Amino acid sequence: MPLKSYGVLITRAVDTRREGADGTPHHQIHLTDDQGTHYRASVNVKSQEKPSELLYLVEEDFRHPVTDRLTGLASGWNTLPSGPGGPNLDFVRGNLFDPSRMRSLPPHLEGPDNDLADVLDHYVRRAVADPTARLYVFGERWGPESGVKDKVFGFLPGNGVHDIHMNQGNSTRFRKDDGVWQDGGLLIHFPQQSRWVAVFLAFQSQKWTTDDATGHALPGADPRPEPGGRAVRIVAALVNPRGPAPEAETVTLLNASPDAVDLTGWRVVDRLGHGGTVPPGALAPGATLLVPVTDGAQLANHGGEITLLDATGTKAHGVAYTAEQAGREGWTVVF
């Protein structure tokens, strides 16, 4: 069963508070929207299951079409309908980042800049100091809790967001929270710098090969991919060819492994799962293959995602590109 109320909270950060390492500590953020409503974002920094250290990734200059999809949403809580059509986050299907780049950190250690709470505190305090900065907090809503004060910051009524982390591929204990297109995350927009910072969190007990309908870990699913572990990858795409529509869009694949890979039955698809098959046959070691985009796939000029699926329908690789990258007609986007 997926999260009961998934969405994104758009607010200003006004305070932050870290908790010790005992129990199940969280990093607490006090937020207010443009209407003056108060919220608390409760961010996990320690897992209830071993290994207890969370995986994290910070993108200092996050560039992805999901930021454009947030345009027009109102300040405050925005419930997001299930599915890939909107700004929902999905760590497996959304091609938000390379999971192999995530690293683990303990929740709390003595000294500066050496634990996950320090990482979160650094970026949130920068947002607190900048009155133009806005936080986009993805997760599950709780409250308003009528007549109940917030237990951390004391505002009334208690109100906020939690599950600000990957919400699929869970162990049996937390399997009930699995779902697709409902992952949590923290995006911070600094308008004066024309920059987005993204913070992504996951538990080491979670799996990264999940069912497209339920988000449950598939049998034999592995942990997150290792660095450089993918054999066949998307390395480039011609998303805005010269000439009138329909344009001859293409995706370039590279076999980075030392062995030939049979691509029979593989597919290249867009964010909505539309797309055609890759030309069948073996791709030699170090070789590239130019794949025509067919069967309804759309590599939109305003940004999008491209995913490579193997013969079993499992994601082999994925990339994303922005409207800025697609803006130069006739130029190939290199990933």
C-alpha positions in Angstrom: 0.0 0.0 0.0 1.6 3.4 -1.0 1.8 6.4 1.2 -1.6 7.8 2.3 -1.0 11.5 1.3 2.0 12.1 -1.0 2.9 15.5 -2.3 5.3 18.4 -2.1 5.4 21.2 0.5 6.6 24.6 -0.8 7.7 26.8 2.0 10.4 29.0 3.6 12.8 27.6 6.2 12.8 29.6 9.4 14.7 27.3 11.8 16.4 24.0 12.1 17.2 21.6 14.9 19.3 18.5 15.1 18.7 15.6 17.4 21.3 13.3 19.1 22.2 9.8 17.8 20.0 7.9 20.3 16.9 6.1 19.2 15.7 7.1 15.7 16.9 10.7 15.4 15.6 13.1 12.8 16.7 16.5 11.5 13.9 18.9 12.2 13.1 21.9 10.0 10.6 24.6 10.9 8.8 26.0 7.8 6.2 28.6 6.9 4.2 29.1 3.7 3.1 32.4 2.2 -0.2 32.2 4.1 1.6 32.0 7.5 0.9 28.3 8.1 3.6 26.5 10.1 5.0 23.1 9.3 7.7 20.8 10.5 9.8 18.6 8.1 11.1 15.6 10.0 14.1 14.2 8.0 15.4 10.7 9.0 19.2 10.6 9.7 19.3 7.0 11.0 17.7 3.8 10.0 15.8 1.4 12.4 17.4 -1.4 10.5 21.1 -2.3 10.1 23.2 -0.9 8.6 21.8 2.2 10.4 23.7 4.8 8.4 21.6 6.3 5.6 22.7 6.7 2.0 22.8 10.4 0.9 23.5 12.4 -2.2 23.7 16.2 -2.5 23.5 17.8 -5.9 24.9 21.3 -5.5 23.7 22.4 -9.0 20.7 20.2 -9.7 19.5 20.3 -13.3 16.5 18.2 -14.1 13.2 18.8 -15.8 11.3 18.1 -12.6 12.2 21.7 -11.4 10.2 23.1 -14.4 7.3 20.8 -13.5 7.1 22.5 -10.1 6.3 25.9 -11.8 2.8 27.2 -10.9 2.3 25.1 -7.8 1.1 27.2 -4.8 2.9 27.9 -1.6 2.0 25.3 1.0 1.0 21.7 0.7 0.3 20.3 -2.8 -1.1 16.7 -3.1 0.4 15.0 -6.1 -1.6 12.3 -8.0 0.1 9.0 -8.5 1.9 8.5 -11.8 4.7 9.9 -13.9 2.9 12.9 -15.5 3.7 15.5 -12.8 6.6 16.5 -10.6 6.6 13.4 -8.5 10.0 11.9 -7.5 10.9 8.3 -8.2 14.5 7.3 -7.5 14.3 4.2 -9.8 12.2 5.6 -12.8 12.7 9.3 -12.7 16.4 9.4 -13.6 17.0 12.0 -11.0 20.6 10.9 -10.2 23.1 8.0 -10.4 22.4 5.8 -7.3 26.0 4.6 -7.4 27.1 8.1 -6.3 25.3 7.8 -2.9 27.4 7.5 0.2 26.6 6.5 3.8 27.2 8.8 6.8 26.5 8.3 10.5 23.7 10.4 12.0 25.8 12.2 14.6 29.5 12.5 15.4 31.4 14.9 17.5 33.1 17.6 15.4 32.2 19.6 12.3 31.2 18.4 8.8 31.4 14.7 9.5 27.8 13.4 9.8 24.5 13.5 8.1 23.0 16.1 10.4 25.9 18.4 9.6 25.2 18.0 5.9 21.5 18.8 6.3 22.2 21.7 8.7 24.6 23.3 6.2 22.1 23.6 3.4 19.0 24.3 5.5 20.8 27.1 7.4 21.8 28.7 4.1 18.1 28.7 3.1 17.1 30.2 6.5 19.6 33.0 5.9 18.2 33.8 2.4 14.7 35.2 2.5 14.2 34.4 -1.2 15.1 30.7 -0.9 12.3 28.2 -1.0 12.2 24.6 0.1 10.3 21.9 -1.9 9.8 19.0 0.6 8.6 15.8 -1.0 7.0 13.2 1.3 3.9 12.3 3.3 1.7 14.9 5.0 0.6 14.6 8.6 -1.8 16.9 10.4 -3.1 19.5 11.0 -3.4 18.1 14.5 -6.3 20.1 16.1 -5.4 21.5 19.5 -2.0 19.8 19.6 1.2 21.8 19.7 4.2 20.7 17.6 6.5 18.7 19.8 9.7 20.3 18.5 9.0 24.0 17.6 5.8 24.5 19.7 3.5 26.0 17.0 -0.2 25.2 16.9 -1.6 23.1 15.5 1.0 20.3 14.8 1.5 20.0 11.1 4.2 18.7 8.7 5.8 16.2 6.4 7.8 13.1 6.9 9.1 10.1 4.8 11.5 12.5 3.1 13.4 9.6 1.6 13.1 6.7 -0.9 9.7 5.0 -0.4 10.0 1.8 -2.4 12.0 -1.4 -2.3 11.6 -1.7 1.4 12.3 -4.7 3.6 9.4 -6.8 4.8 9.0 -4.6 7.9 8.2 -1.5 6.0 6.8 -3.1 2.8 3.4 -1.5 3.4 4.9 1.9 2.5 6.1 0.8 -1.0 4.9 2.7 -4.0 6.1 4.2 -7.3 6.4 7.9 -8.1 6.2 8.7 -4.4 9.8 9.1 -3.2 10.7 11.8 -0.8 13.4 14.4 -1.2 14.4 18.0 -0.5 14.9 20.5 -3.2 16.1 24.0 -2.3 15.8 26.9 -4.8 18.1 29.9 -4.5 16.6 32.3 -7.0 19.3 35.0 -6.7 21.9 32.4 -7.7 19.6 30.7 -10.3 20.4 27.5 -8.7 18.8 24.4 -7.2 20.3 22.2 -4.5 18.9 18.6 -4.2 19.2 16.3 -1.2 18.3 12.6 -1.7 18.2 10.0 1.1 17.7 6.2 1.1 18.1 3.3 3.6 20.8 0.7 2.9 18.2 -2.0 3.5 16.2 -0.8 0.4 16.5 -2.4 -3.0 16.7 -0.6 -6.3 15.0 -3.0 -8.7 11.2 -2.7 -7.9 7.9 -3.6 -9.4 6.5 -0.9 -11.7 3.0 -1.2 -10.1 3.6 -1.8 -6.4 7.2 -0.5 -5.8 8.0 -3.8 -4.0 11.5 -5.2 -4.4 11.6 -7.8 -7.1 12.8 -11.3 -6.3 16.6 -11.4 -6.3 16.8 -7.6 -6.4 20.2 -6.1 -5.8 21.2 -3.1 -3.7 22.0 0.1 -5.5 24.2 -0.2 -8.6 28.0 -0.1 -8.0 30.0 2.7 -9.7 30.7 1.8 -13.3 28.7 -1.4 -13.0 26.3 -0.8 -15.9 27.5 -2.5 -19.1 25.3 -0.7 -21.7 24.6 3.0 -21.1 22.9 5.9 -22.8 25.7 8.4 -23.6 24.0 10.9 -25.9 20.7 11.8 -27.6 19.6 14.0 -30.5 16.4 15.4 -29.0 16.0 18.5 -31.2 17.0 17.7 -34.7 17.0 20.3 -37.5 13.9 20.4 -39.7 10.1 20.2 -39.3 8.3 17.7 -37.2 8.2 14.7 -37.1 11.9 14.9 -36.3 14.4 12.0 -36.6 15.3 11.8 -32.9 18.0 9.3 -31.9 19.6 7.9 -28.7 23.2 6.7 -28.6 24.2 3.6 -26.6 27.6 2.5 -25.5 28.8 -0.9 -24.3 31.4 0.0 -21.7 32.0 -3.7 -20.7 34.7 -6.0 -22.0 32.1 -8.5 -23.3 29.5 -8.4 -26.1 25.9 -7.7 -24.9 22.9 -9.1 -26.7 20.4 -6.2 -27.1 17.6 -8.4 -28.5 14.3 -7.3 -26.8 15.8 -4.2 -25.2 13.8 -0.9 -25.4 14.4 2.9 -25.2 11.4 4.6 -23.6 10.4 8.1 -22.4 9.1 9.2 -18.9 5.6 7.7 -19.7 7.0 4.4 -20.9 6.4 5.0 -24.6 9.1 3.8 -27.0 10.3 1.1 -29.3 12.8 -1.7 -29.4 16.5 -1.4 -29.8 17.8 -3.0 -33.1 18.4 -6.7 -32.1 21.8 -8.3 -32.0 25.1 -8.2 -30.1 26.8 -4.9 -29.2 30.5 -5.4 -29.2 32.8 -4.3 -26.4 33.4 -0.6 -26.6 31.0 -0.2 -29.5 28.2 2.4 -29.8 24.8 2.0 -31.4 22.5 4.8 -32.8 18.9 3.9 -31.9 16.0 5.7 -33.7 13.3 6.9 -31.3 10.0 5.2 -32.4 6.6 4.0 -31.3 5.3 7.1 -29.7 8.2 8.1 -27.6 8.6 11.9 -27.2 11.9 13.5 -26.5 10.4 16.9 -25.7 12.3 20.1 -26.3 11.2 21.3 -22.8 13.2 18.6 -21.1 12.6 14.9 -20.4 13.8 11.5 -19.3 15.2 8.6 -21.4 15.3 5.1 -20.0 16.9 1.9 -21.3 15.2 -1.3 -20.4 16.7 -4.8 -20.9 14.9 -7.8 -22.3 13.2 -8.5 -19.0 11.8 -4.9 -18.7 14.3 -4.0 -16.0 16.0 -0.6 -16.1 19.5 -0.9 -17.4 20.3 2.8 -17.4 18.5 6.2 -17.5 19.3 9.9 -18.1 17.5 13.2 -18.0 18.0 16.5 -19.9 16.7 20.0 -19.4 15.1 22.5 -21.8 18.3 24.4 -21.8 20.2 21.4 -23.1 17.6 20.7 -25.7 17.5 24.3 -26.9 20.2 24.2 -29.5 18.6 22.8 -32.6 20.6 20.1 -34.3 23.1 19.6 -31.4 23.4 16.3 -29.6 23.0 16.2 -25.8 25.9 14.4 -24.3 25.4 12.7 -20.9 
